[in-house]
């Protein structure tokens, strides 16, 4: 085991990496050797296509003399660190984009690199341990002991190739023995670890042999502790097909619910057409708040915003479509009234639908006018296609 704090950086002389993404996308892949040029090209394409900012490479088999050359071929411009000081085969690499992620290596051994990760844009901090376990049961014991020692220090994600199944249904083609599962299961229980929600391939490795000797196994996994789940329960680990590789690559990313950004508040003129708007404003402006005049006004506006959002969702959601729906309901009622002109119920209904449609149509007009003004303010004075179309129409 070694505690380190330095990492190597390959400088991209062509410029920076661009604007950091608000949410990190990370991954891990046992590539089973990275000395082949075709593998290097494939991996470079894979990283680009999946737009990852933090990635673990396992079983690279790269010698110290080839380390910088191969890294420049695969991840030029990225930061990287390896555990080549612990094992001559360079079993684990960690790559990251410095403008999106800060990585502090806390500890490493032959079977893991333990890090503290800080997201540059959101300032979120968590622990990440990249694993490539030894093949033999007795050789994995130091890894289980290390995980016991590292557990319990905040949000923690552990990902990689454990070379160990956790349950009997995670291998086909070869029997699973209790003595290989129990140490892993005990470690998982003691460290309060849970499998991250998973999509894609269930079996993450196979030996690529003919059908009669083919073995499928789930030895790659992503696990998190309860502290992680309390903060980011919607994250997913997706295992893609391995192609010509023995192992499936894994991409870990945030689920749809935490990808949604909180939208900025926008005032719509159409709100002023309903009585509820005036009542909400009056109610909030009559609140007794202590402070400076500027603080009082800001506080009242802040309390008013969620109420106006609710008003918008309840009465004006999808106003363009709802105006068409209101018109169709009015037309249907009027057609029924033509066939039954003495029906009092239909008469009253027609009045209500007409008033509803008039409100919807006027609100839609307000909305589209305001939207058009915003678009013109944004693009109208620039040499854009919108500007030239407007000039041609005039």
C-alpha positions in Angstrom: 0.0 0.0 0.0 1.2 3.5 -0.7 -0.2 7.0 0.0 0.5 9.4 -2.8 -0.6 12.9 -3.8 0.9 13.6 -7.3 -0.5 12.9 -10.7 0.8 13.2 -14.2 -0.7 15.6 -16.7 -0.4 15.4 -20.4 -0.6 19.1 -21.6 -2.8 19.8 -24.6 -1.0 22.6 -26.4 -4.0 23.1 -28.6 -6.2 24.6 -25.9 -8.5 23.8 -23.1 -11.2 21.2 -22.8 -14.2 23.5 -23.0 -16.9 24.4 -20.6 -17.2 22.0 -17.6 -20.4 19.9 -17.6 -22.7 20.4 -14.6 -22.9 16.6 -13.8 -20.1 14.2 -14.0 -20.1 11.1 -16.2 -17.7 8.4 -15.2 -16.9 4.8 -16.1 -14.6 1.8 -15.8 -13.4 -0.9 -18.2 -11.2 -3.9 -18.0 -9.5 -3.7 -21.4 -7.2 -6.7 -20.8 -4.1 -5.1 -22.3 -3.6 -1.7 -23.9 -0.4 -2.2 -25.9 -2.3 -3.0 -29.1 -2.6 0.1 -31.3 -6.1 -0.9 -32.5 -7.2 -1.2 -28.9 -5.8 2.3 -28.2 -7.8 3.7 -31.1 -11.0 2.0 -30.0 -10.6 3.3 -26.5 -10.0 6.8 -27.6 -13.1 6.7 -29.8 -15.1 5.2 -26.9 -14.1 8.0 -24.5 -15.1 10.6 -27.0 -18.4 9.0 -27.9 -19.5 8.6 -24.2 -18.3 12.0 -23.2 -16.9 10.8 -19.9 -14.9 13.1 -17.5 -13.5 10.4 -15.1 -12.6 6.9 -16.2 -10.8 3.9 -14.9 -8.8 1.5 -17.0 -8.1 -2.0 -15.7 -5.5 -4.7 -16.6 -3.7 -2.3 -19.0 -0.4 -4.5 -18.9 1.5 -1.4 -19.9 5.2 -1.3 -18.9 6.7 1.9 -17.4 8.8 2.5 -20.5 5.6 2.7 -22.7 3.4 4.5 -20.2 3.6 8.1 -21.5 3.5 7.1 -25.2 0.3 5.0 -24.8 -1.3 7.6 -22.6 -0.8 10.3 -25.2 -2.3 8.1 -27.8 -5.4 7.3 -25.7 -6.1 10.4 -23.6 -4.0 13.3 -24.8 -4.9 16.4 -22.8 -6.2 14.4 -19.8 -4.8 14.0 -16.3 -3.9 10.5 -15.4 -2.5 8.4 -12.5 -1.6 4.7 -12.4 -0.6 2.2 -9.7 2.4 1.2 -11.7 4.5 1.9 -8.6 2.7 -0.9 -6.9 2.7 -3.4 -9.7 5.0 -3.5 -12.8 2.0 -4.3 -15.0 0.2 -1.0 -14.3 -3.0 -2.7 -13.4 -5.1 0.4 -12.8 -5.2 3.7 -14.6 -7.4 6.7 -13.7 -8.1 9.3 -16.3 -9.8 12.6 -15.8 -10.5 16.0 -17.4 -9.0 18.6 -15.2 -11.5 21.3 -16.1 -14.4 19.1 -14.9 -12.9 17.1 -12.1 -10.3 17.4 -9.3 -8.8 14.0 -8.3 -6.8 13.6 -5.1 -5.2 10.2 -4.8 -5.4 9.2 -1.1 -4.1 5.7 -1.2 -3.2 2.9 -3.7 -2.1 -0.7 -3.7 -1.8 -3.5 -6.3 -5.6 -4.0 -6.3 -7.1 -0.5 -5.9 -6.6 3.3 -6.1 -8.6 5.2 -3.5 -9.4 8.9 -4.4 -11.2 12.0 -3.3 -13.2 13.5 -6.2 -14.3 17.1 -6.4 -16.6 18.3 -9.2 -15.3 21.7 -10.4 -18.6 23.2 -11.3 -20.9 22.0 -8.5 -18.3 21.6 -5.7 -19.7 18.1 -4.8 -17.1 15.9 -3.1 -17.1 12.2 -2.8 -14.7 9.2 -2.5 -14.1 6.8 -5.4 -12.2 3.6 -5.3 -11.2 1.9 -8.5 -10.8 -1.9 -8.1 -9.0 -4.6 -10.0 -8.9 -7.6 -7.7 -6.5 -10.6 -8.0 -7.8 -13.8 -9.4 -7.2 -16.1 -6.4 -9.4 -16.1 -3.3 -6.5 -15.8 -0.8 -4.9 -12.9 -2.7 -8.1 -10.9 -2.5 -8.1 -10.9 1.3 -5.9 -7.7 1.6 -8.4 -5.9 -0.7 -11.3 -6.9 1.6 -9.4 -5.7 4.6 -8.6 -2.4 2.9 -12.2 -1.8 2.0 -13.1 -2.4 5.7 -10.6 0.3 6.7 -11.7 2.8 4.0 -15.4 2.6 4.7 -17.5 5.0 6.7 -16.1 8.4 5.5 -18.9 10.0 3.5 -20.4 9.4 0.0 -18.4 6.5 -1.5 -18.5 4.8 -4.9 -16.5 1.6 -5.6 -16.2 0.4 -9.2 -14.2 -2.1 -11.2 -13.4 -5.7 -11.7 -13.7 -7.6 -8.4 -12.9 -11.0 -10.0 -15.6 -12.3 -7.6 -19.3 -13.0 -7.9 -21.6 -11.9 -5.1 -24.4 -14.4 -5.7 -24.8 -17.8 -7.3 -26.9 -16.5 -10.2 -24.0 -14.3 -11.4 -22.2 -17.1 -13.2 -23.2 -19.5 -16.0 -21.1 -22.4 -17.3 -19.1 -23.0 -14.0 -20.3 -23.8 -10.5 -20.0 -21.1 -7.8 -18.5 -22.1 -4.5 -19.5 -20.6 -1.1 -15.9 -20.1 -0.1 -15.4 -17.6 -3.0 -18.6 -15.7 -2.3 -18.7 -15.5 1.5 -15.6 -13.2 2.0 -17.0 -10.7 -0.5 -20.5 -10.9 0.9 -19.1 -10.2 4.4 -17.1 -7.2 3.2 -20.2 -5.8 1.5 -22.3 -6.1 4.6 -19.6 -4.6 7.0 -18.9 -1.7 4.6 -22.6 -0.9 4.1 -22.3 -1.3 0.3 -25.1 -1.6 -2.2 -25.2 -2.3 -5.9 -25.9 0.8 -7.9 -29.0 0.6 -10.1 -27.9 -1.2 -13.3 -29.0 -1.3 -16.9 -27.6 -3.1 -20.0 -25.7 -6.3 -19.8 -26.2 -8.5 -16.7 -23.1 -10.7 -17.2 -20.1 -8.4 -17.6 -17.5 -10.9 -18.6 -17.3 -14.1 -20.8 -14.4 -16.2 -21.9 -15.3 -15.9 -25.7 -15.1 -19.7 -26.0 -17.3 -22.0 -28.1 -20.8 -22.7 -26.7 -19.8 -26.0 -24.9 -17.1 -24.2 -22.8 -18.5 -20.7 -22.7 -18.6 -19.1 -19.2 -20.6 -16.0 -18.4 -19.9 -14.1 -15.2 -20.8 -10.9 -13.4 -17.5 -9.9 -11.8 -17.6 -6.2 -12.7 -19.8 -4.0 -10.6 -20.5 -0.5 -9.2 -21.3 -0.2 -5.5 -22.1 2.7 -3.3 -22.7 3.2 0.4 -25.7 4.6 2.2 -24.2 8.1 2.4 -24.1 8.1 -1.4 -27.7 6.9 -1.8 -28.9 9.6 0.6 -27.6 12.2 -1.8 -27.7 10.7 -5.3 -30.1 7.7 -5.4 -30.9 8.2 -9.1 -27.5 7.4 -10.5 -27.3 4.5 -12.9 -24.5 2.1 -14.0 -25.0 1.0 -17.7 -23.0 -1.9 -19.0 -22.5 -1.7 -22.8 -21.7 -4.7 -25.0 -18.1 -5.7 -24.9 -17.6 -6.2 -28.6 -14.2 -7.9 -29.1 -13.3 -7.3 -25.5 -13.8 -9.9 -22.7 -15.3 -7.4 -20.3 -18.2 -5.0 -20.8 -17.5 -1.3 -20.4 -19.5 0.5 -17.7 -20.7 4.1 -17.8 -22.0 5.7 -14.6 -24.2 8.7 -14.9 -27.0 10.6 -13.3 -30.6 9.6 -13.9 -33.1 11.8 -15.6 -34.6 13.3 -12.4 -31.3 14.8 -11.3 -30.3 15.9 -14.8 -33.2 18.3 -14.8 -32.0 21.8 -14.0 -34.0 24.2 -12.0 -35.4 26.7 -14.5 -35.0 30.4 -13.9 -38.1 32.3 -12.9 -40.0 34.1 -15.8 -42.9 36.4 -15.4 -45.7 36.0 -18.0 -48.1 38.9 -18.8 -51.0 36.4 -19.2 -51.1 35.8 -15.5 -52.6 39.3 -14.9 -55.7 38.2 -16.7 -57.0 36.1 -13.8 -58.2 37.3 -10.4 -56.0 34.7 -8.6 -52.9 36.7 -9.7 -54.0 39.9 -8.0 -55.0 38.0 -4.8 -51.6 36.3 -4.6 -49.7 39.5 -5.0 -51.9 41.4 -2.5 -51.6 38.6 0.1 -47.8 38.5 -0.2 -47.4 42.3 -0.2 -49.4 42.6 3.0 -47.0 40.2 4.9 -45.1 41.7 7.8 -41.4 41.3 7.3 -38.7 43.1 9.3 -35.6 44.5 7.6 -34.4 47.1 5.2 -36.8 48.2 2.4 -34.6 46.3 -0.2 -34.6 43.1 1.9 -38.4 43.3 2.5 -39.1 43.6 -1.2 -36.6 40.8 -2.1 -38.1 38.6 0.5 -41.7 39.1 -0.6 -40.7 38.4 -4.2 -38.9 35.2 -3.2 -42.0 34.0 -1.3 -44.3 34.9 -4.2 -42.4 33.1 -6.9 -43.4 29.5 -6.0 -47.0 30.6 -5.7 -46.9 32.1 -9.2 -45.2 28.9 -10.5 -48.2 26.9 -9.1 -50.6 29.4 -10.7 -48.9 28.9 -14.1 -49.0 25.1 -13.8 -52.6 25.1 -12.8 -54.1 27.6 -15.3 -51.6 28.2 -18.1 -49.6 25.0 -18.6 -49.1 24.2 -22.3 -51.2 27.3 -23.1 -50.8 26.9 -26.9 -52.3 23.4 -27.0 -55.0 24.2 -24.3 -56.3 27.1 -26.3 -56.9 24.8 -29.2 -58.6 22.3 -26.9 -60.8 25.0 -25.5 -61.8 26.1 -29.0 -62.7 22.5 -30.0 -64.8 22.0 -26.9 -66.7 25.2 -27.7 -67.3 24.2 -31.3 -68.6 20.7 -30.1 -71.0 22.3 -27.7 -72.3 24.8 -30.2 -73.0 21.9 -32.7 -74.9 20.1 -30.0 -76.8 23.3 -29.3 -77.8 23.6 -33.0 -79.4 20.2 -32.7 -81.1 20.9 -29.4 -81.5 24.8 -29.2 -83.9 24.7 -26.2 -81.5 22.7 -24.0 -80.8 25.0 -21.0 -77.8 23.0 -19.8 -76.1 23.3 -23.2 -76.8 27.0 -23.2 -75.1 27.5 -19.8 -72.2 25.2 -20.9 -71.7 27.1 -24.1 -71.4 30.4 -22.1 -68.8 28.9 -19.8 -66.8 27.3 -22.7 -66.9 30.6 -24.6 -65.5 32.5 -21.7 -62.9 29.8 -21.1 -61.8 29.9 -24.7 -61.6 33.7 -24.8 -59.3 33.7 -21.7 -57.2 30.9 -23.2 -56.9 32.7 -26.6 -56.1 36.0 -25.1 -53.5 34.4 -22.8 -52.0 32.5 -25.8 -51.7 35.8 -27.7 -50.0 37.4 -24.7 -47.6 34.5 -24.4 -46.6 34.5 -28.1 -46.1 38.3 -28.2 -43.9 38.1 -25.1 -42.0 35.1 -26.6 -41.5 37.0 -29.9 -40.2 40.1 -28.1 -37.7 38.0 -26.2 -36.5 36.3 -29.4 -36.1 39.7 -31.1 -34.2 41.2 -28.1 -31.9 38.2 -28.3 -31.4 37.9 -32.0 -33.1 40.7 -33.8 -30.2 43.2 -33.8 -27.6 40.6 -34.8 -26.7 39.6 -38.3 -28.9 36.4 -38.0 -31.3 34.6 -40.2 -34.2 35.8 -38.0 -33.1 39.4 -38.7 -33.0 39.0 -42.5 -36.4 37.2 -42.5 -38.0 40.0 -40.6 -36.5 42.6 -43.0 -37.7 40.6 -46.1 -41.3 40.5 -44.6 -41.3 44.2 -44.1 
